[in-house]
Amino acid sequence: MESEEKSVKIDFLTALPPEVSEQLIEYLEGEDILVASHVCKEWKYLLDNDNTWKKLCQRRGWAMDGQTVTGWRNVYWLNRNWTTGRYAQYTINGDDLHPTEHRSFQMDGKYLLVPRANSLYKSTGINVWDLSEEPKIHQVIFNDLGPKGKHFKAYKKFIVQQIGCFIRIHKNINGKYEHFKLLHFKENVRFVGGVFQVMSDVEEIENFHKFKPPIFEDELNLGIEIECNMLAIHKQKKFVYLWFIDPWKKVTAVNLDGEEVSYIRIIPGRLFCVMSNSPLFRVYDIERNVWLMELMGNSRNPLFDLPATPTLYLGPNMISSYYKSSSESIYKVWDLNGELVRIMDLPRNVHFQCAFTDDGVLLTSSEQTISLLSNSLDEIKRIQIDSPCEAMDAGPGKSFILVYQTFYQVWDWKSGTKKYTINLQMSVTRQVNSFFWAHEIHHHNHKIKINILNFAQDVMIPA
């Protein structure tokens, strides 16, 4: 009688020591993890967890961006999709967009905020599109704007809108934008020191739920900036008013001493005021409530050059500016204490662009050359590109984006190679974050479409 051989089934993944299994898993790709995690509950528990996705990311040099991405699985798929050019593509019809106001659409995480207009081109509110899956209108807000409520800014879960002399703020609470704060800017003529002066003040209105936009009140020329958890509103030569937005707290009113500001920028603890028609910008210490320094955006001040306003670029550990006049093209870098670190003379025909990465800064050093500088501003690499770009943005991981009129290119700055090209129709404006690209396309009869590229999928998308 022949003996029957019994086959022994061993689950090698659970039978091996945990540290050995973990090393094997690190060599898998995300697609392998998704498939294998459906084999059994034990494999699902072992494979599809945050620690596994973290190790897959770390092995590939993909770091966690704490401001935009939560969960290592999301980090993996976001970087994988960007690296390989995998995305879902959708189109939004913008038939109700004003042909001169549509450029103000903005992005707030997974939400696309698109201003609306009626047939008379009067503002009728903002469509909030949810882009997490196939785009759909999630909410309509500010539907009582009238002609004075055209401009708005978005930051994380906040939307700030100017309506005449009022600033209205909405906050995203559990997925819905709701009324949060209402500010009223007032100007009064007072007799001070023997002369009449226009005095500015700002009042926080408590009963904002009953607010109706004014019809006849004049609109003040206010500048609004919202970043780094701060809201800053400036009235040209008067003051810059500062608030922390989450949690809400008024910080201070910075006296501009009659100097006209072109625009403002904020980093944690610092307010930057770029002065109008001048190479000068001033730095304010928000915590100590004092002006810290004045920096000059140019290296020389030629007698026959008209003053020009520098473009300010703020990195994680540096302040930089680009200044171009009839005689020079200068890129200057300071540390956060205002000490000048480096001056670069650039060709005047360069369309200058700058973007910050985890390891340093990318900048256009010639028409077809992008230089990668380390955080200590040593040149690491020169990347030859196909043609001069119109704009440049940093992407997740080691990627950066070159923007052209009818296409985008995604490059890897570590290897210095072009990864892929996305062809577009005529693109007028764009919004980019780690998850999505949104760009607007013109059509006949002022018809507008917004094309959405979704890189945030954590499943296998056909290339």
Residue pairs with C-beta under 8 A, 6 or more apart in sequence:
11 42
13 21
13 24
13 42
13 43
13 46
14 21
14 42
14 43
14 46
16 24
21 46
22 52
22 55
25 33
25 46
25 47
25 52
25 55
25 56
26 55
26 56
26 59
28 36
28 56
30 56
30 76
30 77
30 80
30 460
31 460
33 47
33 48
33 52
33 53
33 56
34 48
34 459
34 460
36 43
36 47
37 43
37 44
37 47
37 48
38 44
46 52
48 73
50 71
50 72
50 73
51 72
53 71
53 72
53 73
53 75
53 76
54 72
54 75
56 72
56 76
57 63
57 64
57 72
57 75
57 76
57 79
60 79
61 397
61 398
61 414
62 75
62 76
62 79
62 396
62 397
63 75
63 358
63 397
64 72
64 75
65 75
65 396
65 434
68 109
68 433
68 434
68 435
69 75
69 78
69 434
73 458
74 456
74 458
76 458
77 456
77 457
77 458
77 459
78 396
78 434
78 435
78 455
78 456
79 396
79 397
80 86
81 87
81 455
81 456
81 457
81 461
82 395
82 396
82 397
82 399
82 410
82 455
83 397
83 399
83 412
83 419
84 419
84 463
85 410
85 419
85 420
85 422
85 463
86 455
86 457
86 461
86 462
86 463
87 453
87 454
87 455
87 457
87 461
88 453
88 454
88 457
88 461
89 451
89 452
89 453
89 454
90 131
90 134
90 135
90 451
90 452
90 454
91 449
91 450
91 451
91 452
92 112
92 114
92 129
92 135
92 449
92 450
92 451
92 452
93 447
93 449
94 102
94 114
94 440
94 447
94 448
94 449
94 450
95 447
95 448
96 116
96 117
96 118
96 124
97 114
97 115
97 116
97 117
97 448
98 115
98 117
98 121
98 123
98 150
99 121
99 446
99 448
100 121
101 115
101 117
101 121
101 123
101 150
102 114
102 115
102 429
102 440
102 448
103 428
103 429
103 440
104 115
104 150
104 151
104 152
105 112
105 113
105 114
105 115
105 429
105 431
105 438
105 440
105 450
106 112
106 113
106 152
106 153
106 154
106 431
107 113
107 154
107 431
107 432
107 433
107 436
107 438
108 154
108 155
108 156
108 157
108 159
108 172
109 156
109 157
109 433
109 435
110 130
110 131
110 132
110 435
110 436
110 456
111 128
111 129
111 130
111 131
111 138
111 172
112 128
112 129
112 131
112 135
112 431
112 436
112 438
112 450
112 452
113 126
113 127
113 128
113 129
113 152
113 154
113 159
114 126
114 127
114 129
114 450
115 123
115 125
115 126
115 127
115 150
115 152
116 123
116 124
116 125
116 126
116 127
116 140
117 123
117 124
118 124
122 146
122 147
123 142
123 145
123 146
123 147
123 149
123 150
124 143
124 145
125 140
125 141
125 142
125 143
125 144
125 145
126 140
126 141
126 142
126 152
126 159
127 137
127 140
128 137
128 138
128 139
128 140
128 141
128 177
129 135
129 136
129 137
129 138
130 136
130 137
130 138
131 435
131 436
131 452
131 454
132 456
135 452
138 175
139 176
139 177
141 159
141 170
141 177
142 149
142 152
142 161
142 168
142 170
144 212
144 213
145 161
145 163
145 213
146 163
146 213
146 215
148 163
148 164
148 213
148 214
148 219
149 161
149 162
149 163
149 213
151 161
151 162
151 224
152 159
152 160
152 161
152 162
153 159
153 160
153 224
153 225
153 226
154 160
154 226
155 226
155 227
155 245
156 246
157 171
157 172
157 173
157 246
158 169
158 170
158 171
158 172
158 180
158 226
158 231
158 245
158 246
159 169
159 170
159 177
160 167
160 168
160 169
160 224
160 226
160 231
161 167
161 168
161 169
161 170
162 219
162 222
162 224
163 213
163 214
164 213
164 214
164 217
164 218
164 219
164 220
165 184
165 185
165 186
165 214
165 217
165 218
165 219
165 220
166 182
166 183
166 184
166 185
166 211
166 213
166 214
167 181
167 182
167 183
167 185
167 222
167 224
167 233
168 179
168 181
168 182
168 183
168 208
168 211
169 180
169 181
169 182
169 183
169 231
169 245
170 177
170 178
170 179
170 180
171 177
171 178
171 180
172 178
179 208
179 209
180 248
181 204
181 208
181 248
182 204
182 205
182 208
182 211
183 202
183 203
183 204
183 205
183 233
184 202
184 203
184 204
184 205
185 200
185 201
185 202
185 220
185 222
185 233
185 235
186 200
186 201
186 202
186 203
187 198
187 199
187 200
187 201
187 220
188 198
188 199
188 201
189 196
189 197
189 198
189 199
190 196
190 197
190 199
191 197
192 199
200 235
200 238
200 239
202 233
202 241
202 253
204 250
205 211
220 235
221 235
221 236
222 233
222 234
222 235
223 233
223 234
223 235
223 236
223 261
223 263
223 264
224 231
224 232
224 233
225 231
225 232
225 233
225 263
225 264
225 265
225 266
226 232
226 245
227 265
227 266
228 266
228 267
228 268
229 244
229 245
229 246
230 242
230 243
230 244
230 245
230 251
230 266
230 286
231 242
231 243
231 245
232 240
232 241
232 242
232 264
232 266
232 271
233 240
233 241
234 240
234 241
234 256
234 261
234 264
234 273
236 256
236 260
236 261
237 256
237 258
237 259
237 260
237 261
238 256
239 253
239 254
239 255
239 256
240 253
240 254
240 256
240 261
240 264
240 271
240 273
240 284
241 250
241 252
241 253
241 254
242 250
242 251
242 252
242 253
242 254
242 271
242 286
243 249
243 250
243 251
244 251
251 286
252 286
252 289
254 271
254 273
254 284
256 273
259 273
259 275
259 282
260 275
260 276
260 277
261 273
261 274
261 275
261 276
262 274
262 275
262 276
262 277
262 309
263 274
263 312
264 271
264 272
264 273
264 274
265 271
265 272
265 274
265 312
265 314
266 272
267 314
269 285
269 286
269 287
270 283
270 284
270 285
270 286
270 292
270 336
271 283
271 284
271 286
272 281
272 282
272 283
272 284
272 312
272 314
272 319
273 281
273 282
273 283
273 284
274 281
274 309
274 310
274 312
275 281
275 282
275 309
276 309
277 306
277 307
277 308
277 309
278 307
278 309
279 296
279 297
279 298
279 301
279 307
279 308
279 309
279 310
279 323
280 294
280 295
280 296
280 297
281 294
281 295
281 297
281 310
281 312
281 321
282 291
282 293
282 294
282 295
283 291
283 292
283 293
283 294
283 295
283 319
283 338
284 290
284 291
284 292
285 291
285 292
292 338
293 338
295 319
295 321
295 334
295 338
297 309
297 310
297 312
297 321
297 322
297 323
297 330
297 332
298 308
298 310
298 323
298 325
298 328
298 330
299 328
299 330
299 332
299 343
299 345
300 327
300 328
302 325
302 326
302 327
302 328
304 326
305 325
305 326
305 327
306 325
306 326
308 323
308 324
308 325
310 321
310 322
310 323
311 321
311 322
311 323
311 352
312 319
312 320
312 321
313 320
313 321
313 322
313 354
313 356
314 320
315 356
315 361
316 356
317 335
317 336
317 375
318 333
318 334
318 335
318 336
318 341
318 361
318 375
318 377
319 333
319 334
319 335
319 336
319 338
320 331
320 332
320 333
320 334
320 354
320 361
321 331
321 332
322 329
322 330
322 331
322 352
322 354
323 329
323 330
323 332
324 330
324 348
324 352
328 345
328 348
329 345
329 346
329 347
329 348
329 350
329 352
330 343
330 344
330 345
330 346
331 343
331 344
331 346
331 352
331 354
331 363
332 340
332 342
332 343
332 344
333 340
333 341
333 342
333 343
333 377
334 340
334 341
335 341
341 377
342 377
344 365
346 352
346 365
346 366
347 366
347 367
349 367
350 364
350 365
350 366
350 367
350 388
351 364
351 367
351 388
351 389
351 390
352 363
352 364
353 363
353 364
353 389
353 391
353 392
354 361
354 362
354 363
354 364
354 392
355 361
355 362
355 363
355 392
355 393
355 394
355 400
356 362
356 394
357 372
357 394
357 398
357 400
357 413
359 374
359 375
359 380
360 372
360 373
360 374
360 375
360 377
360 380
361 372
361 373
361 375
361 377
362 370
362 371
362 372
362 373
362 392
362 394
362 400
362 413
363 370
363 371
363 373
364 370
364 371
364 388
364 389
364 392
365 371
365 382
367 388
368 384
368 385
368 386
368 387
368 388
369 382
369 383
369 384
369 385
370 382
370 383
370 385
370 392
371 379
371 381
371 382
371 383
372 379
372 380
372 381
372 382
372 383
372 413
372 416
373 379
373 380
374 380
381 413
381 416
383 411
383 413
383 416
385 402
385 409
385 411
385 418
386 409
386 418
387 404
389 402
389 403
389 404
389 409
390 403
390 404
390 405
391 402
391 403
391 430
392 400
392 401
392 402
392 403
393 400
393 401
393 403
393 432
394 400
394 401
395 401
395 410
395 432
395 434
396 434
398 412
398 413
398 414
398 415
399 410
399 411
399 412
399 413
399 419
400 410
400 411
400 413
401 408
401 409
401 410
401 411
401 432
402 408
402 409
402 411
403 430
405 426
405 427
406 423
406 424
406 425
406 426
406 427
407 421
407 422
407 423
407 424
408 421
408 422
408 424
408 437
409 418
409 420
409 421
409 422
410 418
410 419
410 420
410 421
410 422
411 417
411 418
411 419
412 418
412 419
422 453
424 439
424 441
424 451
425 441
425 442
426 441
426 442
427 439
427 440
427 441
428 439
428 440
428 441
428 442
429 439
429 440
430 437
430 438
430 439
430 440
431 437
431 438
431 439
432 438
434 455
434 456
435 454
435 455
435 456
436 452
436 453
436 454
436 455
436 456
437 451
437 452
437 453
437 455
438 450
438 451
438 452
438 453
439 450
439 451
440 448
440 449
440 450
440 451
441 448
441 449
441 450
441 451
442 448
443 449
